């Protein structure tokens, strides 16, 4: 029993990591505060409740909840990671099997079966959930364009899904999204054309760095110890200069007034002590 409980908490801990794994595509584009894999999966699952008949709604929702769960172990792999589709599938299959082994039977095999069905794309439910996966991505891209106030800067995500929706319902939802996007961003086409002719749209500028602290120092910023040493050096230089000026003044006065600084009286001789001058 203790062993089963330990596995349960390991399973929960791994699943929890999905809340901290950022979606790679948004990170690469410099989106401010990009969503996590968990954020994405939740909206896909909630949209799966809208599965039209005769699709099995329960299966669609469950499939949406497991379709990316391997990413808590392997991360959100994309073509930018230079990992082949075959290698990506192998890594994710191993990760999914590990996850399913932690919950045992009968749930483990059920979860793996749902994941495998989604990967194979041979059933109507799996194709519907795949369409929702793509739809959620472009809906999020549209929201980020509005949030960043940069019309068309995520156009490549729309292009990557063009013509790939296989279910009639999701095709209609995508068309409605395109209409909303064009209405809310009237200059979207000119923005896309300009970005195409000018090259990739640059990522937004990074925020200005925070003032250096004891734990974050710029390579060109002296630390407190350096500042103190520099201040001490400056004081020493000023002291040396003052001493030189005083020395020069004393030398001049000595030549004029003698060692004591008192002007000698005419005809007087300096007194010499027994111990010398």
Rosetta constraint file for C-alpha pairs under 8 A:
AtomPair CA 1 CA 5 HARMONIC 6.26 0.50
AtomPair CA 2 CA 6 HARMONIC 6.21 0.50
AtomPair CA 3 CA 7 HARMONIC 6.32 0.50
AtomPair CA 4 CA 8 HARMONIC 6.18 0.50
AtomPair CA 4 CA 102 HARMONIC 7.95 0.50
AtomPair CA 4 CA 103 HARMONIC 7.91 0.50
AtomPair CA 5 CA 9 HARMONIC 6.37 0.50
AtomPair CA 6 CA 10 HARMONIC 6.26 0.50
AtomPair CA 7 CA 11 HARMONIC 6.10 0.50
AtomPair CA 7 CA 102 HARMONIC 5.15 0.50
AtomPair CA 7 CA 103 HARMONIC 6.95 0.50
AtomPair CA 8 CA 12 HARMONIC 6.26 0.50
AtomPair CA 8 CA 102 HARMONIC 6.38 0.50
AtomPair CA 8 CA 103 HARMONIC 6.28 0.50
AtomPair CA 9 CA 13 HARMONIC 6.00 0.50
AtomPair CA 10 CA 14 HARMONIC 6.18 0.50
AtomPair CA 10 CA 102 HARMONIC 7.44 0.50
AtomPair CA 11 CA 15 HARMONIC 6.21 0.50
AtomPair CA 11 CA 99 HARMONIC 6.37 0.50
AtomPair CA 11 CA 102 HARMONIC 6.01 0.50
AtomPair CA 11 CA 103 HARMONIC 7.23 0.50
AtomPair CA 12 CA 16 HARMONIC 6.03 0.50
AtomPair CA 13 CA 17 HARMONIC 6.60 0.50
AtomPair CA 14 CA 18 HARMONIC 7.49 0.50
AtomPair CA 14 CA 72 HARMONIC 5.99 0.50
AtomPair CA 14 CA 73 HARMONIC 7.35 0.50
AtomPair CA 15 CA 19 HARMONIC 7.98 0.50
AtomPair CA 15 CA 69 HARMONIC 7.04 0.50
AtomPair CA 15 CA 72 HARMONIC 6.29 0.50
AtomPair CA 16 CA 20 HARMONIC 7.67 0.50
AtomPair CA 16 CA 72 HARMONIC 7.86 0.50
AtomPair CA 17 CA 21 HARMONIC 6.40 0.50
AtomPair CA 17 CA 72 HARMONIC 5.43 0.50
AtomPair CA 18 CA 36 HARMONIC 6.70 0.50
AtomPair CA 18 CA 37 HARMONIC 5.49 0.50
AtomPair CA 18 CA 38 HARMONIC 5.05 0.50
AtomPair CA 18 CA 69 HARMONIC 7.42 0.50
AtomPair CA 18 CA 71 HARMONIC 7.02 0.50
AtomPair CA 18 CA 72 HARMONIC 5.10 0.50
AtomPair CA 19 CA 36 HARMONIC 5.57 0.50
AtomPair CA 19 CA 37 HARMONIC 6.47 0.50
AtomPair CA 19 CA 38 HARMONIC 5.01 0.50
AtomPair CA 19 CA 39 HARMONIC 7.12 0.50
AtomPair CA 20 CA 36 HARMONIC 5.98 0.50
AtomPair CA 20 CA 37 HARMONIC 7.71 0.50
AtomPair CA 20 CA 38 HARMONIC 7.99 0.50
AtomPair CA 21 CA 36 HARMONIC 5.32 0.50
AtomPair CA 21 CA 37 HARMONIC 5.86 0.50
AtomPair CA 21 CA 38 HARMONIC 7.85 0.50
AtomPair CA 21 CA 71 HARMONIC 7.81 0.50
AtomPair CA 21 CA 72 HARMONIC 7.02 0.50
AtomPair CA 21 CA 75 HARMONIC 6.75 0.50
AtomPair CA 21 CA 76 HARMONIC 7.34 0.50
AtomPair CA 22 CA 26 HARMONIC 8.00 0.50
AtomPair CA 22 CA 27 HARMONIC 7.19 0.50
AtomPair CA 22 CA 34 HARMONIC 6.41 0.50
AtomPair CA 22 CA 35 HARMONIC 5.84 0.50
AtomPair CA 22 CA 36 HARMONIC 4.16 0.50
AtomPair CA 22 CA 37 HARMONIC 6.01 0.50
AtomPair CA 22 CA 76 HARMONIC 7.57 0.50
AtomPair CA 23 CA 27 HARMONIC 6.60 0.50
AtomPair CA 23 CA 34 HARMONIC 6.81 0.50
AtomPair CA 23 CA 35 HARMONIC 6.11 0.50
AtomPair CA 23 CA 36 HARMONIC 5.45 0.50
AtomPair CA 23 CA 37 HARMONIC 5.71 0.50
AtomPair CA 23 CA 76 HARMONIC 6.24 0.50
AtomPair CA 24 CA 28 HARMONIC 6.13 0.50
AtomPair CA 24 CA 76 HARMONIC 5.99 0.50
AtomPair CA 24 CA 77 HARMONIC 7.38 0.50
AtomPair CA 24 CA 78 HARMONIC 7.14 0.50
AtomPair CA 25 CA 29 HARMONIC 6.47 0.50
AtomPair CA 25 CA 78 HARMONIC 7.63 0.50
AtomPair CA 26 CA 30 HARMONIC 6.34 0.50
AtomPair CA 26 CA 31 HARMONIC 5.36 0.50
AtomPair CA 26 CA 34 HARMONIC 5.78 0.50
AtomPair CA 26 CA 35 HARMONIC 7.77 0.50
AtomPair CA 27 CA 31 HARMONIC 5.94 0.50
AtomPair CA 27 CA 34 HARMONIC 6.39 0.50
AtomPair CA 29 CA 154 HARMONIC 7.96 0.50
AtomPair CA 29 CA 203 HARMONIC 5.96 0.50
AtomPair CA 30 CA 203 HARMONIC 5.34 0.50
AtomPair CA 30 CA 204 HARMONIC 6.27 0.50
AtomPair CA 31 CA 144 HARMONIC 7.26 0.50
AtomPair CA 31 CA 148 HARMONIC 7.73 0.50
AtomPair CA 31 CA 203 HARMONIC 7.97 0.50
AtomPair CA 31 CA 204 HARMONIC 7.76 0.50
AtomPair CA 32 CA 148 HARMONIC 7.66 0.50
AtomPair CA 35 CA 39 HARMONIC 6.00 0.50
AtomPair CA 35 CA 40 HARMONIC 7.12 0.50
AtomPair CA 36 CA 40 HARMONIC 6.56 0.50
AtomPair CA 37 CA 41 HARMONIC 6.19 0.50
AtomPair CA 37 CA 68 HARMONIC 7.51 0.50
AtomPair CA 37 CA 71 HARMONIC 7.76 0.50
AtomPair CA 37 CA 76 HARMONIC 7.66 0.50
AtomPair CA 38 CA 42 HARMONIC 6.11 0.50
AtomPair CA 39 CA 43 HARMONIC 6.67 0.50
AtomPair CA 40 CA 44 HARMONIC 6.37 0.50
AtomPair CA 40 CA 136 HARMONIC 7.17 0.50
AtomPair CA 40 CA 137 HARMONIC 7.81 0.50
AtomPair CA 41 CA 45 HARMONIC 6.09 0.50
AtomPair CA 41 CA 64 HARMONIC 6.52 0.50
AtomPair CA 41 CA 65 HARMONIC 6.10 0.50
AtomPair CA 41 CA 67 HARMONIC 7.92 0.50
AtomPair CA 41 CA 68 HARMONIC 7.17 0.50
AtomPair CA 42 CA 46 HARMONIC 6.16 0.50
AtomPair CA 42 CA 65 HARMONIC 7.05 0.50
AtomPair CA 43 CA 47 HARMONIC 6.04 0.50
AtomPair CA 43 CA 136 HARMONIC 7.14 0.50
AtomPair CA 44 CA 48 HARMONIC 6.16 0.50
AtomPair CA 44 CA 64 HARMONIC 6.02 0.50
AtomPair CA 44 CA 65 HARMONIC 7.87 0.50
AtomPair CA 44 CA 129 HARMONIC 7.63 0.50
AtomPair CA 44 CA 132 HARMONIC 5.96 0.50
AtomPair CA 44 CA 133 HARMONIC 6.12 0.50
AtomPair CA 44 CA 136 HARMONIC 6.35 0.50
AtomPair CA 45 CA 49 HARMONIC 7.02 0.50
AtomPair CA 45 CA 60 HARMONIC 7.67 0.50
AtomPair CA 45 CA 61 HARMONIC 5.01 0.50
AtomPair CA 45 CA 62 HARMONIC 7.37 0.50
AtomPair CA 45 CA 63 HARMONIC 7.94 0.50
AtomPair CA 45 CA 64 HARMONIC 4.85 0.50
AtomPair CA 45 CA 65 HARMONIC 5.82 0.50
AtomPair CA 46 CA 50 HARMONIC 7.94 0.50
AtomPair CA 46 CA 61 HARMONIC 7.17 0.50
AtomPair CA 47 CA 51 HARMONIC 7.75 0.50
AtomPair CA 47 CA 132 HARMONIC 7.34 0.50
AtomPair CA 48 CA 57 HARMONIC 6.87 0.50
AtomPair CA 48 CA 60 HARMONIC 5.73 0.50
AtomPair CA 48 CA 61 HARMONIC 5.16 0.50
AtomPair CA 48 CA 64 HARMONIC 7.11 0.50
AtomPair CA 48 CA 129 HARMONIC 6.90 0.50
AtomPair CA 48 CA 132 HARMONIC 7.35 0.50
AtomPair CA 49 CA 57 HARMONIC 5.95 0.50
AtomPair CA 49 CA 58 HARMONIC 7.67 0.50
AtomPair CA 49 CA 60 HARMONIC 7.51 0.50
AtomPair CA 49 CA 61 HARMONIC 6.24 0.50
AtomPair CA 50 CA 57 HARMONIC 7.53 0.50
AtomPair CA 51 CA 55 HARMONIC 6.20 0.50
AtomPair CA 51 CA 56 HARMONIC 7.50 0.50
AtomPair CA 51 CA 57 HARMONIC 5.57 0.50
AtomPair CA 51 CA 60 HARMONIC 7.28 0.50
AtomPair CA 51 CA 128 HARMONIC 7.76 0.50
AtomPair CA 52 CA 57 HARMONIC 7.90 0.50
AtomPair CA 52 CA 169 HARMONIC 7.58 0.50
AtomPair CA 55 CA 60 HARMONIC 7.86 0.50
AtomPair CA 55 CA 124 HARMONIC 7.02 0.50
AtomPair CA 55 CA 125 HARMONIC 6.13 0.50
AtomPair CA 56 CA 60 HARMONIC 6.33 0.50
AtomPair CA 56 CA 125 HARMONIC 6.87 0.50
AtomPair CA 57 CA 61 HARMONIC 6.24 0.50
AtomPair CA 58 CA 62 HARMONIC 6.23 0.50
AtomPair CA 59 CA 63 HARMONIC 5.92 0.50
AtomPair CA 59 CA 114 HARMONIC 7.90 0.50
AtomPair CA 59 CA 125 HARMONIC 7.24 0.50
AtomPair CA 60 CA 64 HARMONIC 6.10 0.50
AtomPair CA 60 CA 125 HARMONIC 5.75 0.50
AtomPair CA 60 CA 126 HARMONIC 7.26 0.50
AtomPair CA 60 CA 128 HARMONIC 7.71 0.50
AtomPair CA 60 CA 129 HARMONIC 6.30 0.50
AtomPair CA 61 CA 65 HARMONIC 6.38 0.50
AtomPair CA 62 CA 66 HARMONIC 6.53 0.50
AtomPair CA 62 CA 114 HARMONIC 7.46 0.50
AtomPair CA 63 CA 67 HARMONIC 5.80 0.50
AtomPair CA 63 CA 114 HARMONIC 5.49 0.50
AtomPair CA 63 CA 115 HARMONIC 6.50 0.50
AtomPair CA 63 CA 118 HARMONIC 6.85 0.50
AtomPair CA 63 CA 126 HARMONIC 7.53 0.50
AtomPair CA 63 CA 129 HARMONIC 7.27 0.50
AtomPair CA 64 CA 68 HARMONIC 7.97 0.50
AtomPair CA 64 CA 129 HARMONIC 6.22 0.50
AtomPair CA 65 CA 69 HARMONIC 7.48 0.50
AtomPair CA 66 CA 111 HARMONIC 7.01 0.50
AtomPair CA 66 CA 114 HARMONIC 7.26 0.50
AtomPair CA 66 CA 115 HARMONIC 6.05 0.50
AtomPair CA 67 CA 114 HARMONIC 7.91 0.50
AtomPair CA 67 CA 115 HARMONIC 5.55 0.50
AtomPair CA 67 CA 118 HARMONIC 6.67 0.50
AtomPair CA 67 CA 119 HARMONIC 8.00 0.50
AtomPair CA 69 CA 96 HARMONIC 7.12 0.50
AtomPair CA 70 CA 74 HARMONIC 6.37 0.50
AtomPair CA 70 CA 75 HARMONIC 7.63 0.50
AtomPair CA 70 CA 92 HARMONIC 5.31 0.50
AtomPair CA 70 CA 93 HARMONIC 7.52 0.50
AtomPair CA 70 CA 95 HARMONIC 5.25 0.50
AtomPair CA 70 CA 96 HARMONIC 5.16 0.50
AtomPair CA 70 CA 99 HARMONIC 7.71 0.50
AtomPair CA 71 CA 75 HARMONIC 4.27 0.50
AtomPair CA 71 CA 76 HARMONIC 5.51 0.50
AtomPair CA 71 CA 77 HARMONIC 7.89 0.50
AtomPair CA 71 CA 92 HARMONIC 7.22 0.50
AtomPair CA 73 CA 95 HARMONIC 6.23 0.50
AtomPair CA 74 CA 91 HARMONIC 6.84 0.50
AtomPair CA 74 CA 92 HARMONIC 6.70 0.50
AtomPair CA 74 CA 95 HARMONIC 7.11 0.50
AtomPair CA 77 CA 81 HARMONIC 6.25 0.50
AtomPair CA 77 CA 83 HARMONIC 7.51 0.50
AtomPair CA 77 CA 88 HARMONIC 7.17 0.50
AtomPair CA 78 CA 82 HARMONIC 7.54 0.50
AtomPair CA 78 CA 83 HARMONIC 7.42 0.50
AtomPair CA 79 CA 83 HARMONIC 6.37 0.50
AtomPair CA 79 CA 84 HARMONIC 7.62 0.50
AtomPair CA 83 CA 87 HARMONIC 6.21 0.50
AtomPair CA 83 CA 88 HARMONIC 6.15 0.50
AtomPair CA 84 CA 88 HARMONIC 6.03 0.50
AtomPair CA 85 CA 89 HARMONIC 6.06 0.50
AtomPair CA 86 CA 90 HARMONIC 6.19 0.50
AtomPair CA 87 CA 91 HARMONIC 6.16 0.50
AtomPair CA 88 CA 92 HARMONIC 6.16 0.50
AtomPair CA 89 CA 93 HARMONIC 5.93 0.50
AtomPair CA 90 CA 94 HARMONIC 6.28 0.50
AtomPair CA 91 CA 95 HARMONIC 6.27 0.50
AtomPair CA 92 CA 96 HARMONIC 6.00 0.50
AtomPair CA 93 CA 97 HARMONIC 6.14 0.50
AtomPair CA 94 CA 98 HARMONIC 6.29 0.50
AtomPair CA 95 CA 99 HARMONIC 6.29 0.50
AtomPair CA 96 CA 100 HARMONIC 6.12 0.50
AtomPair CA 96 CA 112 HARMONIC 6.70 0.50
AtomPair CA 96 CA 115 HARMONIC 7.89 0.50
AtomPair CA 97 CA 101 HARMONIC 6.06 0.50
AtomPair CA 97 CA 112 HARMONIC 6.71 0.50
AtomPair CA 98 CA 102 HARMONIC 6.69 0.50
AtomPair CA 99 CA 103 HARMONIC 7.39 0.50
AtomPair CA 99 CA 108 HARMONIC 7.85 0.50
AtomPair CA 100 CA 104 HARMONIC 6.67 0.50
AtomPair CA 100 CA 107 HARMONIC 7.54 0.50
AtomPair CA 100 CA 108 HARMONIC 4.16 0.50
AtomPair CA 100 CA 109 HARMONIC 6.74 0.50
AtomPair CA 100 CA 111 HARMONIC 6.54 0.50
AtomPair CA 100 CA 112 HARMONIC 6.44 0.50
AtomPair CA 101 CA 108 HARMONIC 5.88 0.50
AtomPair CA 102 CA 108 HARMONIC 7.45 0.50
AtomPair CA 103 CA 107 HARMONIC 6.46 0.50
AtomPair CA 103 CA 108 HARMONIC 5.51 0.50
AtomPair CA 104 CA 108 HARMONIC 5.08 0.50
AtomPair CA 104 CA 109 HARMONIC 7.81 0.50
AtomPair CA 105 CA 109 HARMONIC 6.49 0.50
AtomPair CA 106 CA 110 HARMONIC 6.58 0.50
AtomPair CA 107 CA 111 HARMONIC 6.19 0.50
AtomPair CA 108 CA 112 HARMONIC 6.32 0.50
AtomPair CA 109 CA 113 HARMONIC 6.00 0.50
AtomPair CA 110 CA 114 HARMONIC 6.33 0.50
AtomPair CA 111 CA 115 HARMONIC 6.32 0.50
AtomPair CA 112 CA 116 HARMONIC 6.06 0.50
AtomPair CA 113 CA 117 HARMONIC 6.07 0.50
AtomPair CA 114 CA 118 HARMONIC 6.30 0.50
AtomPair CA 115 CA 119 HARMONIC 6.30 0.50
AtomPair CA 116 CA 120 HARMONIC 6.19 0.50
AtomPair CA 117 CA 121 HARMONIC 6.35 0.50
AtomPair CA 117 CA 122 HARMONIC 7.09 0.50
AtomPair CA 117 CA 123 HARMONIC 7.37 0.50
AtomPair CA 117 CA 126 HARMONIC 6.41 0.50
AtomPair CA 118 CA 122 HARMONIC 7.95 0.50
AtomPair CA 118 CA 126 HARMONIC 4.70 0.50
AtomPair CA 118 CA 127 HARMONIC 7.50 0.50
AtomPair CA 118 CA 129 HARMONIC 7.68 0.50
AtomPair CA 118 CA 130 HARMONIC 7.49 0.50
AtomPair CA 119 CA 126 HARMONIC 7.81 0.50
AtomPair CA 120 CA 126 HARMONIC 7.99 0.50
AtomPair CA 121 CA 126 HARMONIC 5.35 0.50
AtomPair CA 121 CA 127 HARMONIC 5.65 0.50
AtomPair CA 122 CA 126 HARMONIC 6.87 0.50
AtomPair CA 122 CA 127 HARMONIC 7.34 0.50
AtomPair CA 123 CA 127 HARMONIC 6.37 0.50
AtomPair CA 124 CA 128 HARMONIC 6.14 0.50
AtomPair CA 125 CA 129 HARMONIC 6.24 0.50
AtomPair CA 126 CA 130 HARMONIC 6.13 0.50
AtomPair CA 127 CA 131 HARMONIC 6.18 0.50
AtomPair CA 127 CA 166 HARMONIC 7.05 0.50
AtomPair CA 127 CA 167 HARMONIC 7.41 0.50
AtomPair CA 128 CA 132 HARMONIC 6.30 0.50
AtomPair CA 128 CA 166 HARMONIC 7.59 0.50
AtomPair CA 128 CA 167 HARMONIC 6.19 0.50
AtomPair CA 128 CA 170 HARMONIC 7.81 0.50
AtomPair CA 129 CA 133 HARMONIC 6.13 0.50
AtomPair CA 130 CA 134 HARMONIC 6.44 0.50
AtomPair CA 131 CA 135 HARMONIC 6.04 0.50
AtomPair CA 131 CA 164 HARMONIC 7.91 0.50
AtomPair CA 131 CA 165 HARMONIC 5.58 0.50
AtomPair CA 131 CA 166 HARMONIC 6.97 0.50
AtomPair CA 131 CA 167 HARMONIC 7.16 0.50
AtomPair CA 131 CA 170 HARMONIC 6.55 0.50
AtomPair CA 132 CA 136 HARMONIC 5.88 0.50
AtomPair CA 132 CA 170 HARMONIC 7.08 0.50
AtomPair CA 133 CA 137 HARMONIC 6.47 0.50
AtomPair CA 134 CA 138 HARMONIC 6.58 0.50
AtomPair CA 134 CA 161 HARMONIC 6.65 0.50
AtomPair CA 135 CA 139 HARMONIC 6.13 0.50
AtomPair CA 135 CA 170 HARMONIC 7.41 0.50
AtomPair CA 135 CA 174 HARMONIC 6.67 0.50
AtomPair CA 136 CA 140 HARMONIC 6.08 0.50
AtomPair CA 137 CA 141 HARMONIC 6.17 0.50
AtomPair CA 137 CA 157 HARMONIC 7.64 0.50
AtomPair CA 138 CA 142 HARMONIC 6.11 0.50
AtomPair CA 138 CA 157 HARMONIC 6.36 0.50
AtomPair CA 138 CA 158 HARMONIC 5.95 0.50
AtomPair CA 139 CA 143 HARMONIC 6.33 0.50
AtomPair CA 139 CA 177 HARMONIC 7.21 0.50
AtomPair CA 140 CA 144 HARMONIC 6.18 0.50
AtomPair CA 141 CA 145 HARMONIC 6.23 0.50
AtomPair CA 141 CA 154 HARMONIC 6.11 0.50
AtomPair CA 141 CA 157 HARMONIC 7.14 0.50
AtomPair CA 142 CA 146 HARMONIC 6.46 0.50
AtomPair CA 142 CA 154 HARMONIC 7.73 0.50
AtomPair CA 142 CA 181 HARMONIC 6.86 0.50
AtomPair CA 143 CA 147 HARMONIC 6.05 0.50
AtomPair CA 144 CA 148 HARMONIC 5.83 0.50
AtomPair CA 145 CA 149 HARMONIC 5.69 0.50
AtomPair CA 145 CA 150 HARMONIC 5.23 0.50
AtomPair CA 145 CA 151 HARMONIC 5.53 0.50
AtomPair CA 145 CA 152 HARMONIC 6.77 0.50
AtomPair CA 145 CA 153 HARMONIC 6.68 0.50
AtomPair CA 145 CA 154 HARMONIC 6.83 0.50
AtomPair CA 146 CA 150 HARMONIC 6.72 0.50
AtomPair CA 146 CA 151 HARMONIC 7.05 0.50
AtomPair CA 151 CA 185 HARMONIC 6.25 0.50
AtomPair CA 151 CA 187 HARMONIC 7.49 0.50
AtomPair CA 151 CA 188 HARMONIC 5.60 0.50
AtomPair CA 151 CA 191 HARMONIC 6.57 0.50
AtomPair CA 152 CA 188 HARMONIC 5.67 0.50
AtomPair CA 152 CA 189 HARMONIC 7.74 0.50
AtomPair CA 152 CA 191 HARMONIC 6.03 0.50
AtomPair CA 152 CA 192 HARMONIC 5.57 0.50
AtomPair CA 153 CA 192 HARMONIC 7.56 0.50
AtomPair CA 153 CA 195 HARMONIC 7.93 0.50
AtomPair CA 153 CA 201 HARMONIC 6.17 0.50
AtomPair CA 154 CA 158 HARMONIC 7.34 0.50
AtomPair CA 155 CA 159 HARMONIC 6.26 0.50
AtomPair CA 155 CA 192 HARMONIC 7.22 0.50
AtomPair CA 156 CA 160 HARMONIC 6.04 0.50
AtomPair CA 157 CA 161 HARMONIC 6.73 0.50
AtomPair CA 158 CA 162 HARMONIC 6.36 0.50
AtomPair CA 161 CA 165 HARMONIC 7.32 0.50
AtomPair CA 165 CA 170 HARMONIC 6.72 0.50
AtomPair CA 165 CA 171 HARMONIC 5.76 0.50
AtomPair CA 166 CA 170 HARMONIC 7.79 0.50
AtomPair CA 166 CA 171 HARMONIC 7.24 0.50
AtomPair CA 167 CA 171 HARMONIC 6.23 0.50
AtomPair CA 168 CA 172 HARMONIC 6.38 0.50
AtomPair CA 169 CA 173 HARMONIC 6.49 0.50
AtomPair CA 170 CA 174 HARMONIC 6.12 0.50
AtomPair CA 171 CA 175 HARMONIC 6.33 0.50
AtomPair CA 172 CA 176 HARMONIC 6.30 0.50
AtomPair CA 173 CA 177 HARMONIC 6.26 0.50
AtomPair CA 174 CA 178 HARMONIC 6.33 0.50
AtomPair CA 175 CA 179 HARMONIC 6.37 0.50
AtomPair CA 176 CA 180 HARMONIC 6.28 0.50
AtomPair CA 177 CA 181 HARMONIC 6.09 0.50
AtomPair CA 178 CA 182 HARMONIC 6.18 0.50
AtomPair CA 179 CA 183 HARMONIC 6.16 0.50
AtomPair CA 180 CA 184 HARMONIC 6.04 0.50
AtomPair CA 181 CA 185 HARMONIC 5.83 0.50
AtomPair CA 182 CA 186 HARMONIC 5.52 0.50
AtomPair CA 182 CA 187 HARMONIC 7.87 0.50
AtomPair CA 182 CA 188 HARMONIC 6.46 0.50
AtomPair CA 187 CA 191 HARMONIC 6.13 0.50
AtomPair CA 188 CA 192 HARMONIC 6.11 0.50
AtomPair CA 189 CA 193 HARMONIC 6.15 0.50
AtomPair CA 190 CA 194 HARMONIC 5.97 0.50
AtomPair CA 191 CA 195 HARMONIC 6.07 0.50
AtomPair CA 192 CA 196 HARMONIC 6.09 0.50
AtomPair CA 193 CA 197 HARMONIC 6.25 0.50
AtomPair CA 194 CA 198 HARMONIC 5.94 0.50
AtomPair CA 195 CA 199 HARMONIC 5.66 0.50
AtomPair CA 195 CA 200 HARMONIC 6.15 0.50
AtomPair CA 195 CA 201 HARMONIC 5.84 0.50
AtomPair CA 196 CA 200 HARMONIC 6.86 0.50
AtomPair CA 212 CA 216 HARMONIC 5.30 0.50
AtomPair CA 212 CA 217 HARMONIC 4.99 0.50
AtomPair CA 212 CA 218 HARMONIC 6.54 0.50
AtomPair CA 212 CA 221 HARMONIC 7.71 0.50
AtomPair CA 213 CA 217 HARMONIC 6.10 0.50
AtomPair CA 214 CA 223 HARMONIC 7.65 0.50
AtomPair CA 217 CA 221 HARMONIC 6.30 0.50
AtomPair CA 217 CA 222 HARMONIC 7.85 0.50
AtomPair CA 217 CA 223 HARMONIC 7.20 0.50
AtomPair CA 218 CA 222 HARMONIC 7.94 0.50
AtomPair CA 222 CA 226 HARMONIC 5.42 0.50
AtomPair CA 222 CA 227 HARMONIC 6.12 0.50
AtomPair CA 223 CA 227 HARMONIC 6.28 0.50
AtomPair CA 224 CA 228 HARMONIC 6.17 0.50
AtomPair CA 225 CA 229 HARMONIC 6.19 0.50
AtomPair CA 226 CA 230 HARMONIC 6.00 0.50
AtomPair CA 227 CA 231 HARMONIC 6.02 0.50
AtomPair CA 228 CA 232 HARMONIC 6.07 0.50
AtomPair CA 229 CA 233 HARMONIC 6.07 0.50
AtomPair CA 230 CA 234 HARMONIC 6.21 0.50
AtomPair CA 231 CA 235 HARMONIC 6.29 0.50
AtomPair CA 232 CA 236 HARMONIC 6.17 0.50
AtomPair CA 233 CA 237 HARMONIC 6.17 0.50
AtomPair CA 234 CA 238 HARMONIC 6.23 0.50
AtomPair CA 235 CA 239 HARMONIC 6.05 0.50
AtomPair CA 236 CA 240 HARMONIC 6.03 0.50
AtomPair CA 237 CA 241 HARMONIC 6.16 0.50
AtomPair CA 238 CA 242 HARMONIC 6.17 0.50
AtomPair CA 239 CA 243 HARMONIC 6.11 0.50
AtomPair CA 240 CA 244 HARMONIC 6.18 0.50
AtomPair CA 241 CA 245 HARMONIC 6.24 0.50
AtomPair CA 242 CA 246 HARMONIC 6.06 0.50
AtomPair CA 243 CA 247 HARMONIC 5.87 0.50
AtomPair CA 244 CA 248 HARMONIC 6.03 0.50
AtomPair CA 245 CA 249 HARMONIC 6.13 0.50
AtomPair CA 246 CA 250 HARMONIC 6.03 0.50
AtomPair CA 247 CA 251 HARMONIC 6.06 0.50
AtomPair CA 248 CA 252 HARMONIC 6.22 0.50
AtomPair CA 249 CA 253 HARMONIC 6.14 0.50
AtomPair CA 250 CA 254 HARMONIC 5.79 0.50
AtomPair CA 251 CA 255 HARMONIC 6.21 0.50
AtomPair CA 252 CA 256 HARMONIC 6.44 0.50
AtomPair CA 253 CA 257 HARMONIC 5.52 0.50
AtomPair CA 253 CA 258 HARMONIC 7.10 0.50
AtomPair CA 253 CA 261 HARMONIC 6.59 0.50
AtomPair CA 254 CA 258 HARMONIC 4.44 0.50
AtomPair CA 254 CA 259 HARMONIC 5.27 0.50
AtomPair CA 254 CA 260 HARMONIC 7.68 0.50
AtomPair CA 254 CA 261 HARMONIC 6.32 0.50
AtomPair CA 256 CA 263 HARMONIC 7.49 0.50
AtomPair CA 257 CA 261 HARMONIC 4.95 0.50
AtomPair CA 257 CA 262 HARMONIC 5.48 0.50
AtomPair CA 257 CA 263 HARMONIC 4.48 0.50
AtomPair CA 257 CA 264 HARMONIC 6.55 0.50
AtomPair CA 258 CA 262 HARMONIC 6.56 0.50
AtomPair CA 258 CA 263 HARMONIC 6.80 0.50
AtomPair CA 258 CA 264 HARMONIC 7.21 0.50
AtomPair CA 264 CA 268 HARMONIC 6.92 0.50
AtomPair CA 272 CA 276 HARMONIC 6.06 0.50
AtomPair CA 272 CA 277 HARMONIC 5.58 0.50
AtomPair CA 273 CA 277 HARMONIC 6.21 0.50
